[in-house]
């Protein structure tokens, strides 16, 4: 049976959501990679940034959607 994550594990995952918002503030799709926000855990590596053009809403330009760490 799977174990339930601890409160500190949930808090750490929530911090990654905050990092995604911080990165999106200076992300320019197709441009230079965004800067890594202060406090990003040193034991993680940013592997990729996720960007896409939102065809459903009629977007014309790529938008930043997140990252893979």
mmCIF file of the C-alpha atoms, coordinates in Angstrom:
data_MODEL
# 
_entry.id   MODEL 
# 
loop_
_atom_site.group_PDB 
_atom_site.id 
_atom_site.type_symbol 
_atom_site.label_atom_id 
_atom_site.label_alt_id 
_atom_site.label_comp_id 
_atom_site.label_asym_id 
_atom_site.label_entity_id 
_atom_site.label_seq_id 
_atom_site.pdbx_PDB_ins_code 
_atom_site.Cartn_x 
_atom_site.Cartn_y 
_atom_site.Cartn_z 
_atom_site.occupancy 
_atom_site.B_iso_or_equiv 
_atom_site.pdbx_formal_charge 
_atom_site.auth_seq_id 
_atom_site.auth_comp_id 
_atom_site.auth_asym_id 
_atom_site.auth_atom_id 
_atom_site.pdbx_PDB_model_num 
ATOM 1  C CA . UNK A 1 1  ? 0.000  0.000  0.000   1.00 0.00 ? 1  UNK A CA 1 
ATOM 2  C CA . UNK A 1 2  ? 1.434  3.417  -0.950  1.00 0.00 ? 2  UNK A CA 1 
ATOM 3  C CA . UNK A 1 3  ? 2.458  5.746  1.826   1.00 0.00 ? 3  UNK A CA 1 
ATOM 4  C CA . UNK A 1 4  ? 1.041  9.229  2.189   1.00 0.00 ? 4  UNK A CA 1 
ATOM 5  C CA . UNK A 1 5  ? 3.652  11.965 1.637   1.00 0.00 ? 5  UNK A CA 1 
ATOM 6  C CA . UNK A 1 6  ? 4.586  13.991 4.687   1.00 0.00 ? 6  UNK A CA 1 
ATOM 7  C CA . UNK A 1 7  ? 3.673  17.632 5.139   1.00 0.00 ? 7  UNK A CA 1 
ATOM 8  C CA . UNK A 1 8  ? 7.282  18.626 4.414   1.00 0.00 ? 8  UNK A CA 1 
ATOM 9  C CA . UNK A 1 9  ? 7.177  16.682 1.132   1.00 0.00 ? 9  UNK A CA 1 
ATOM 10 C CA . UNK A 1 10 ? 3.951  18.448 0.156   1.00 0.00 ? 10 UNK A CA 1 
ATOM 11 C CA . UNK A 1 11 ? 5.523  21.797 1.057   1.00 0.00 ? 11 UNK A CA 1 
ATOM 12 C CA . UNK A 1 12 ? 8.589  21.021 -1.091  1.00 0.00 ? 12 UNK A CA 1 
ATOM 13 C CA . UNK A 1 13 ? 6.368  20.154 -4.065  1.00 0.00 ? 13 UNK A CA 1 
ATOM 14 C CA . UNK A 1 14 ? 4.383  23.342 -3.541  1.00 0.00 ? 14 UNK A CA 1 
ATOM 15 C CA . UNK A 1 15 ? 7.623  25.319 -3.635  1.00 0.00 ? 15 UNK A CA 1 
ATOM 16 C CA . UNK A 1 16 ? 8.233  23.991 -7.153  1.00 0.00 ? 16 UNK A CA 1 
ATOM 17 C CA . UNK A 1 17 ? 4.906  25.526 -8.191  1.00 0.00 ? 17 UNK A CA 1 
ATOM 18 C CA . UNK A 1 18 ? 6.168  28.853 -6.857  1.00 0.00 ? 18 UNK A CA 1 
ATOM 19 C CA . UNK A 1 19 ? 9.415  28.387 -8.790  1.00 0.00 ? 19 UNK A CA 1 
ATOM 20 C CA . UNK A 1 20 ? 7.394  27.830 -11.976 1.00 0.00 ? 20 UNK A CA 1 
ATOM 21 C CA . UNK A 1 21 ? 5.566  31.138 -11.421 1.00 0.00 ? 21 UNK A CA 1 
ATOM 22 C CA . UNK A 1 22 ? 8.856  32.915 -10.678 1.00 0.00 ? 22 UNK A CA 1 
ATOM 23 C CA . UNK A 1 23 ? 10.467 31.519 -13.824 1.00 0.00 ? 23 UNK A CA 1 
ATOM 24 C CA . UNK A 1 24 ? 7.453  32.457 -15.963 1.00 0.00 ? 24 UNK A CA 1 
ATOM 25 C CA . UNK A 1 25 ? 7.845  36.120 -15.018 1.00 0.00 ? 25 UNK A CA 1 
ATOM 26 C CA . UNK A 1 26 ? 11.098 36.391 -16.995 1.00 0.00 ? 26 UNK A CA 1 
ATOM 27 C CA . UNK A 1 27 ? 10.572 33.618 -19.556 1.00 0.00 ? 27 UNK A CA 1 
ATOM 28 C CA . UNK A 1 28 ? 10.623 34.544 -23.218 1.00 0.00 ? 28 UNK A CA 1 
ATOM 29 C CA . UNK A 1 29 ? 9.588  31.526 -25.297 1.00 0.00 ? 29 UNK A CA 1 
ATOM 30 C CA . UNK A 1 30 ? 12.134 30.925 -28.017 1.00 0.00 ? 30 UNK A CA 1 
ATOM 31 C CA . UNK A 1 31 ? 14.551 33.330 -26.320 1.00 0.00 ? 31 UNK A CA 1 
ATOM 32 C CA . UNK A 1 32 ? 17.317 32.801 -23.824 1.00 0.00 ? 32 UNK A CA 1 
ATOM 33 C CA . UNK A 1 33 ? 16.597 30.358 -21.003 1.00 0.00 ? 33 UNK A CA 1 
ATOM 34 C CA . UNK A 1 34 ? 14.983 32.058 -17.993 1.00 0.00 ? 34 UNK A CA 1 
ATOM 35 C CA . UNK A 1 35 ? 17.071 32.600 -14.888 1.00 0.00 ? 35 UNK A CA 1 
ATOM 36 C CA . UNK A 1 36 ? 16.784 30.079 -12.093 1.00 0.00 ? 36 UNK A CA 1 
ATOM 37 C CA . UNK A 1 37 ? 15.033 31.672 -9.101  1.00 0.00 ? 37 UNK A CA 1 
ATOM 38 C CA . UNK A 1 38 ? 16.839 32.165 -5.807  1.00 0.00 ? 38 UNK A CA 1 
ATOM 39 C CA . UNK A 1 39 ? 16.342 29.256 -3.465  1.00 0.00 ? 39 UNK A CA 1 
ATOM 40 C CA . UNK A 1 40 ? 16.030 26.624 -6.206  1.00 0.00 ? 40 UNK A CA 1 
ATOM 41 C CA . UNK A 1 41 ? 17.283 23.373 -4.645  1.00 0.00 ? 41 UNK A CA 1 
ATOM 42 C CA . UNK A 1 42 ? 20.930 22.760 -5.591  1.00 0.00 ? 42 UNK A CA 1 
ATOM 43 C CA . UNK A 1 43 ? 20.361 19.006 -5.822  1.00 0.00 ? 43 UNK A CA 1 
ATOM 44 C CA . UNK A 1 44 ? 17.960 19.498 -8.775  1.00 0.00 ? 44 UNK A CA 1 
ATOM 45 C CA . UNK A 1 45 ? 18.898 20.349 -12.347 1.00 0.00 ? 45 UNK A CA 1 
ATOM 46 C CA . UNK A 1 46 ? 16.638 22.166 -14.792 1.00 0.00 ? 46 UNK A CA 1 
ATOM 47 C CA . UNK A 1 47 ? 16.490 19.795 -17.759 1.00 0.00 ? 47 UNK A CA 1 
ATOM 48 C CA . UNK A 1 48 ? 13.983 21.572 -19.999 1.00 0.00 ? 48 UNK A CA 1 
ATOM 49 C CA . UNK A 1 49 ? 11.553 24.457 -20.200 1.00 0.00 ? 49 UNK A CA 1 
ATOM 50 C CA . UNK A 1 50 ? 8.082  23.714 -21.517 1.00 0.00 ? 50 UNK A CA 1 
ATOM 51 C CA . UNK A 1 51 ? 6.587  26.086 -24.058 1.00 0.00 ? 51 UNK A CA 1 
ATOM 52 C CA . UNK A 1 52 ? 3.793  25.746 -26.570 1.00 0.00 ? 52 UNK A CA 1 
ATOM 53 C CA . UNK A 1 53 ? 1.382  27.702 -28.700 1.00 0.00 ? 53 UNK A CA 1 
ATOM 54 C CA . UNK A 1 54 ? -2.149 27.414 -27.372 1.00 0.00 ? 54 UNK A CA 1 
ATOM 55 C CA . UNK A 1 55 ? -4.165 26.531 -30.476 1.00 0.00 ? 55 UNK A CA 1 
ATOM 56 C CA . UNK A 1 56 ? -7.363 26.009 -28.491 1.00 0.00 ? 56 UNK A CA 1 
ATOM 57 C CA . UNK A 1 57 ? -7.538 29.654 -27.385 1.00 0.00 ? 57 UNK A CA 1 
ATOM 58 C CA . UNK A 1 58 ? -6.259 30.996 -30.696 1.00 0.00 ? 58 UNK A CA 1 
ATOM 59 C CA . UNK A 1 59 ? -2.786 31.836 -29.493 1.00 0.00 ? 59 UNK A CA 1 
ATOM 60 C CA . UNK A 1 60 ? -0.349 33.012 -32.118 1.00 0.00 ? 60 UNK A CA 1 
ATOM 61 C CA . UNK A 1 61 ? 2.884  32.879 -30.136 1.00 0.00 ? 61 UNK A CA 1 
ATOM 62 C CA . UNK A 1 62 ? 4.496  30.323 -27.832 1.00 0.00 ? 62 UNK A CA 1 
ATOM 63 C CA . UNK A 1 63 ? 3.871  30.702 -24.121 1.00 0.00 ? 63 UNK A CA 1 
ATOM 64 C CA . UNK A 1 64 ? 5.857  29.402 -21.171 1.00 0.00 ? 64 UNK A CA 1 
ATOM 65 C CA . UNK A 1 65 ? 4.142  26.521 -19.368 1.00 0.00 ? 65 UNK A CA 1 
ATOM 66 C CA . UNK A 1 66 ? 6.669  25.145 -16.903 1.00 0.00 ? 66 UNK A CA 1 
ATOM 67 C CA . UNK A 1 67 ? 9.879  23.204 -16.504 1.00 0.00 ? 67 UNK A CA 1 
ATOM 68 C CA . UNK A 1 68 ? 11.283 19.716 -16.007 1.00 0.00 ? 68 UNK A CA 1 
ATOM 69 C CA . UNK A 1 69 ? 13.705 19.306 -13.125 1.00 0.00 ? 69 UNK A CA 1 
# 
